Amino acid sequence: MLILFDITNWWETKELFEQFFWATALISSVIFTVMFTLALAGGDGDSDLSDDLDIDGDVIGFHFFTLKNIIGFFVLFGWTGIVCISAGYSTILTLIISVIAGNIMMLVMATIFYFLMQMTDSGTLDMNNALYSEGKVYLAINKNREREGKVQITIQNGLRTLRAITDDNEDISTGTRVEVLDIIDDDILLVTKNLKQNL
């Protein structure tokens, strides 16, 4: 009861403007902590407010207005406001600095999640992205699918070394440039050294 009494007295000593920032900081921090804990536990769902609110242009897929980012905004907005008030800044300056800080927090969080998603996407290889691409033989490939070899090819912004076979009537030696014609059994490239530009 004594602790509750002390908290009540402390709260009543604050002006309304400062109470607003304290309430914003504390409530948003609690929500943010719960969301972060759920995310670590695997219970975080898709919290985008709207795909229409994504930023386009040079940052395609850069999700700015998500629930997590908005909560992050209020966390830094609230605590920055408290610091500004403690430093004796004016009401207008406190609001301006707090809004800027909150937006920086949203930008940082959006950037982090964007690059995490990029890393996740690049780790999931879609072999169909290799179709009709050109690469270089890394391990010689025998003619008419007699024995598979390997080719190095750039897929999803990364250089990959993948299994490959050919229907060509001649063996394809290491270092030869080839074109991917098909995907066999979902993980083997069917290639030819008869590149389109040479036809």
Summary of the structure (lengths in Angstrom):
residues: 199
radius of gyration: 28.4
end to end distance: 88.2
largest distance: 90.3
contacts: 556
relative contact order: 0.09
helix: 51%
strand: 21%
